[in-house]
Amino acid sequence: MKIIMAGAGSIALKHIAAIKNIPQVEIVSLVSGEADEAKEVAEANGIPHWTLDLAEALSIDGVDAVILATPTPLHAEQAIQVMEAGKHVLIEIPMGMSLAESRAICNKQIETGLTAMVCHTRRFNPPHQWIHQQLRSGKLHLHHLVVETLFHRRENKNALGKPRDWSDHLLWHHACHSVDLFAWQTQAPIVKRWAQQGPVSKITGVPLDMSIGMQAVGGAICTVALSFNNEGPLGSWFRYICEEGTFKVRYNDMTDGWDKPYEYDWDGASDNGIELQDREFFNAILDQREPNASASQCLDIMEILHKMEFLANN
């Protein structure tokens, strides 16, 4: 399978590293907005072609699919461009910066019949998968999912410390992960939601602090605290408070509520969530089936974010 990697930032590098472990998948072109960056990343990873023009890459013979790890404001437009070119697409979250953009992607997927999947990586991280299996089998019963997502981004820079000409968003990007995770873990409609945000930054143009809450049918609730003002380690922490006990997840590590390591059974093809996610995308294409975290599955999540944005602004 021949694919295009659109993007050359930190998340694109993680996809590139993951794909090196997936047999019979080859990155034939890398697309970036900066020539020096594109050339450097392509040469360092043995990618034979690089360009600043996605359309040029899409014209390469035999290309099957594209992974979009480009700036967030470009996701919807580029996802539609990729499908109009007859290629499958894996989109880094969020798939759009609005409900309307997300609907346009889903409509194009229905029109073309191609595979369109969104990078909701939490669904694929082994501890979250293990908990999902326990919830589905009835061995665990969730009361409350508590999430902290913390960064220090008062300046408009990316994860590599480079300046950005667009702003990351706590709701449409980082909360998107947790809203999807809660909906996926409960497998139940979210019937209540609330949101509040702090002041909008004069530097980045987005709120630097936010909190959201949800309740699903059945009574389970979720609380998410998000900040770009936090000093300390960055990333997300997850606490599953269940009837049978508490489970704390950080990447692939899991402990009980007392921080005692919790050993869980895992026999997946990898313990790398991005690799497992990318494998699902490629396998869905080969099997001609809908992938886990397809664009259509995620449209309800974008509708929830749309409603939360209204609540936070009012």
C-alpha positions as CSV (number, residue, x, y, z in Angstrom):
1,M,0.0,0.0,0.0
2,K,1.4,3.4,-1.0
3,I,0.6,6.4,1.1
4,I,1.2,10.1,1.4
5,M,2.2,11.6,4.8
6,A,0.8,15.2,4.8
7,G,2.6,17.0,7.6
8,A,6.1,17.0,9.0
9,G,5.5,18.0,12.7
10,S,5.7,16.0,15.9
11,I,2.6,13.9,15.3
12,A,3.6,13.2,11.7
13,L,6.9,11.9,13.0
14,K,5.1,9.5,15.3
15,H,3.0,8.2,12.4
16,I,6.2,7.7,10.3
17,A,7.9,5.8,13.1
18,A,4.8,3.6,13.6
19,I,4.5,2.8,9.9
20,K,8.1,1.5,9.8
21,N,6.7,-1.4,11.9
22,I,3.8,-2.1,9.6
23,P,4.7,-4.5,6.7
24,Q,3.6,-3.8,3.1
25,V,2.9,-0.1,3.7
26,E,5.2,2.5,2.1
27,I,5.3,6.3,2.4
28,V,6.0,7.5,-1.1
29,S,5.6,11.2,-0.6
30,L,5.8,13.7,2.3
31,V,3.9,17.1,2.1
32,S,4.8,20.1,4.2
33,G,4.3,23.8,4.2
34,E,8.0,24.4,4.6
35,A,10.6,23.2,2.1
36,D,13.5,22.8,4.5
37,E,11.4,20.8,6.9
38,A,9.9,18.6,4.2
39,K,13.4,17.8,2.7
40,E,14.9,17.1,6.1
41,V,12.1,14.8,7.3
42,A,11.9,13.0,3.9
43,E,15.6,12.4,3.7
44,A,15.9,11.3,7.3
45,N,13.2,8.7,6.9
46,G,13.9,7.4,3.4
47,I,10.8,8.9,1.8
48,P,11.6,9.3,-2.0
49,H,9.5,12.4,-2.7
50,W,8.6,15.6,-0.9
51,T,6.5,18.6,-2.0
52,L,4.7,21.7,-0.7
53,D,1.7,20.8,-2.8
54,L,-0.8,18.1,-1.7
55,A,-2.2,18.0,-5.3
56,E,1.2,17.1,-6.7
57,A,1.6,14.2,-4.2
58,L,-1.9,13.0,-5.0
59,S,-1.0,12.7,-8.7
60,I,1.7,10.1,-8.0
61,D,0.8,6.8,-9.6
62,G,-0.5,4.1,-7.3
63,V,-1.2,6.2,-4.2
64,D,-3.8,4.5,-2.1
65,A,-4.2,6.7,1.0
66,V,-3.2,9.8,2.8
67,I,-2.6,10.5,6.5
68,L,-3.4,14.1,7.3
69,A,-1.2,15.5,10.1
70,T,-1.4,19.1,8.9
71,P,-2.5,22.2,10.8
72,T,-6.0,21.8,12.2
73,P,-7.7,24.6,10.0
74,L,-6.7,22.6,6.9
75,H,-8.1,19.2,7.9
76,A,-11.6,19.4,6.4
77,E,-10.6,21.0,3.1
78,Q,-7.7,18.6,2.6
79,A,-9.8,15.5,3.6
80,I,-12.3,16.4,1.0
81,Q,-9.6,17.1,-1.6
82,V,-8.1,13.6,-0.9
83,M,-11.4,11.8,-1.3
84,E,-12.2,13.7,-4.5
85,A,-8.8,12.4,-5.8
86,G,-10.1,8.9,-5.1
87,K,-7.8,8.2,-2.0
88,H,-8.6,6.9,1.4
89,V,-7.9,9.3,4.3
90,L,-6.9,9.1,8.0
91,I,-7.4,12.5,9.6
92,E,-5.7,13.7,12.8
93,I,-8.2,15.2,15.2
94,P,-10.2,17.2,15.0
95,M,-11.5,16.3,11.6
96,G,-13.0,19.8,11.4
97,M,-13.1,23.0,13.3
98,S,-16.9,23.1,13.2
99,L,-19.9,20.8,12.9
100,A,-20.4,22.0,9.4
101,E,-16.9,21.1,8.3
102,S,-17.3,17.6,9.9
103,R,-20.6,17.0,8.2
104,A,-19.0,17.9,4.8
105,I,-16.3,15.3,5.4
106,C,-18.9,12.6,6.2
107,N,-21.0,13.6,3.2
108,K,-18.0,13.3,0.9
109,Q,-17.2,9.9,2.4
110,I,-20.7,8.6,1.7
111,E,-20.5,10.1,-1.8
112,T,-17.2,8.4,-2.7
113,G,-17.5,5.2,-0.6
114,L,-13.9,5.6,0.5
115,T,-12.5,5.0,3.9
116,A,-12.4,8.1,6.1
117,M,-11.1,7.6,9.7
118,V,-10.2,10.0,12.5
119,C,-7.2,9.7,14.8
120,H,-9.0,9.0,18.1
121,T,-5.9,7.3,19.4
122,R,-7.2,6.8,22.9
123,R,-9.5,4.0,21.5
124,F,-6.3,2.2,20.6
125,N,-4.0,2.6,23.6
126,P,-3.8,-0.8,25.3
127,P,-5.0,0.3,28.8
128,H,-8.1,2.0,27.4
129,Q,-8.7,-1.0,25.2
130,W,-8.4,-3.3,28.2
131,I,-10.8,-1.2,30.2
132,H,-13.2,-1.1,27.2
133,Q,-13.2,-5.0,27.1
134,Q,-13.9,-5.1,30.9
135,L,-16.8,-2.7,30.6
136,R,-18.3,-4.5,27.7
137,S,-18.1,-7.9,29.4
138,G,-19.7,-6.5,32.6
139,K,-16.6,-7.1,34.7
140,L,-16.3,-3.3,35.4
141,H,-19.1,-0.7,35.8
142,L,-18.1,2.9,35.3
143,H,-19.3,5.7,37.6
144,H,-17.0,8.6,36.7
145,L,-14.2,9.2,34.2
146,V,-12.0,12.1,35.4
147,V,-9.5,13.5,32.9
148,E,-6.7,16.2,33.2
149,T,-5.2,17.6,30.0
150,L,-2.4,20.0,30.9
151,F,0.1,22.0,28.8
152,H,2.0,25.3,29.1
153,R,1.3,27.1,25.8
154,R,0.9,30.8,26.5
155,E,2.9,31.4,23.3
156,N,1.7,30.2,19.9
157,K,4.2,27.3,19.5
158,N,3.9,23.6,18.6
159,A,5.1,20.6,20.5
160,L,8.6,21.0,19.0
161,G,8.8,24.7,20.2
162,K,8.4,26.1,16.7
163,P,6.1,29.2,16.1
164,R,2.7,28.5,14.6
165,D,0.6,30.6,12.3
166,W,-2.6,29.0,13.7
167,S,-3.9,28.3,17.2
168,D,-4.4,24.9,18.8
169,H,-7.8,24.7,20.7
170,L,-8.6,23.1,24.0
171,L,-12.1,22.2,23.0
172,W,-11.9,21.3,19.4
173,H,-8.7,19.4,19.7
174,H,-7.8,18.3,23.2
175,A,-11.3,17.9,24.7
176,C,-12.3,16.1,21.5
177,H,-10.1,13.2,22.6
178,S,-11.9,12.8,26.0
179,V,-15.4,13.4,24.7
180,D,-14.9,10.6,22.2
181,L,-13.2,8.3,24.8
182,F,-16.1,8.7,27.2
183,A,-18.7,8.0,24.5
184,W,-16.8,5.0,23.3
185,Q,-16.3,3.6,26.8
186,T,-19.9,4.0,27.8
187,Q,-21.4,3.0,24.4
188,A,-24.3,5.2,25.4
189,P,-25.8,8.5,24.2
190,I,-24.5,11.6,26.1
191,V,-27.6,13.3,27.3
192,K,-26.3,16.1,29.5
193,R,-23.3,18.4,29.0
194,W,-21.8,21.6,30.4
195,A,-18.8,23.7,29.6
196,Q,-17.0,26.8,30.9
197,Q,-13.9,28.6,29.8
198,G,-11.4,31.2,31.0
199,P,-10.4,34.4,29.3
200,V,-9.3,34.4,25.7
201,S,-5.6,34.9,25.3
202,K,-4.5,38.1,23.5
203,I,-1.5,36.2,22.1
204,T,-3.1,32.9,20.8
205,G,-6.7,34.1,20.4
206,V,-8.1,31.1,22.2
207,P,-9.1,30.4,25.9
208,L,-6.2,28.9,27.9
209,D,-8.4,27.2,30.5
210,M,-11.6,25.1,30.2
211,S,-13.6,22.6,32.0
212,I,-16.3,20.3,30.6
213,G,-18.7,17.7,32.0
214,M,-21.0,15.1,30.5
215,Q,-23.5,12.4,31.6
216,A,-24.4,9.3,29.5
217,V,-27.5,7.3,29.5
218,G,-27.1,4.9,32.5
219,G,-25.8,7.6,34.8
220,A,-22.0,7.5,34.2
221,I,-20.4,11.0,34.2
222,C,-17.2,12.5,32.9
223,T,-15.3,15.5,34.1
224,V,-12.4,17.1,32.1
225,A,-10.1,19.8,33.2
226,L,-7.9,21.4,30.5
227,S,-5.3,24.1,30.6
228,F,-2.6,25.8,28.5
229,N,-1.4,27.6,31.7
230,N,-0.1,24.6,33.7
231,E,3.6,24.4,34.7
232,G,4.8,20.8,34.9
233,P,4.6,17.6,32.9
234,L,2.4,17.9,29.8
235,G,-0.2,15.5,28.5
236,S,-3.4,13.8,29.8
237,W,-4.2,11.7,32.9
238,F,-7.2,9.4,33.1
239,R,-8.9,8.1,36.3
240,Y,-11.6,5.5,35.8
241,I,-13.7,5.3,39.0
242,C,-15.6,2.1,38.8
243,E,-17.8,0.1,41.2
244,E,-15.1,-2.5,41.3
245,G,-12.2,-0.2,41.9
246,T,-10.3,2.8,40.5
247,F,-7.9,2.6,37.5
248,K,-5.5,5.4,36.6
249,V,-4.1,5.5,33.1
250,R,-1.1,7.4,31.7
251,Y,0.0,6.4,28.2
252,N,0.5,2.6,28.6
253,D,0.9,2.6,32.4
254,M,-2.0,1.7,34.6
255,T,-2.2,1.8,38.4
256,D,-5.0,1.3,40.9
257,G,-6.3,4.3,43.0
258,W,-3.4,4.0,45.4
259,D,-0.8,4.3,42.6
260,K,0.1,0.6,42.8
261,P,1.0,-0.7,39.3
262,Y,-1.9,-2.7,37.8
263,E,-0.9,-5.5,35.4
264,Y,-3.3,-6.2,32.6
265,D,-3.3,-8.8,29.9
266,W,-2.4,-7.5,26.4
267,D,-1.6,-9.5,23.3
268,G,-2.1,-7.0,20.6
269,A,0.2,-6.5,17.6
270,S,1.9,-3.6,19.3
271,D,1.7,-1.6,22.5
272,N,1.9,1.7,20.5
273,G,-1.5,3.3,20.2
274,I,-0.6,5.2,17.0
275,E,0.7,2.1,15.4
276,L,-2.4,0.1,16.4
277,Q,-4.6,3.0,15.1
278,D,-2.8,3.1,11.8
279,R,-3.0,-0.6,11.4
280,E,-6.8,-0.4,11.9
281,F,-6.9,2.2,9.0
282,F,-4.9,0.1,6.6
283,N,-6.7,-3.2,7.6
284,A,-10.1,-1.5,7.1
285,I,-9.1,-0.5,3.6
286,L,-7.9,-4.0,2.7
287,D,-10.9,-5.7,4.3
288,Q,-13.3,-3.1,2.7
289,R,-15.0,-2.5,6.0
290,E,-15.8,0.5,8.2
291,P,-12.9,1.2,10.6
292,N,-13.2,1.8,14.4
293,A,-13.3,5.7,14.7
294,S,-14.6,6.2,11.2
295,A,-15.6,9.8,10.4
296,S,-19.3,8.9,10.5
297,Q,-18.9,7.3,13.9
298,C,-17.3,10.5,15.2
299,L,-19.8,13.0,13.8
300,D,-21.9,12.8,17.0
301,I,-18.8,13.8,19.0
302,M,-18.4,17.0,16.8
303,E,-22.1,17.8,17.5
304,I,-21.4,17.6,21.2
305,L,-18.4,19.9,20.9
306,H,-20.5,22.3,18.9
307,K,-23.1,22.4,21.7
308,M,-20.3,22.8,24.3
309,E,-18.8,25.7,22.5
310,F,-22.2,27.5,22.6
311,L,-22.4,26.8,26.4
312,A,-18.9,28.0,27.0
313,N,-19.5,31.2,25.1
314,N,-22.8,31.9,26.8
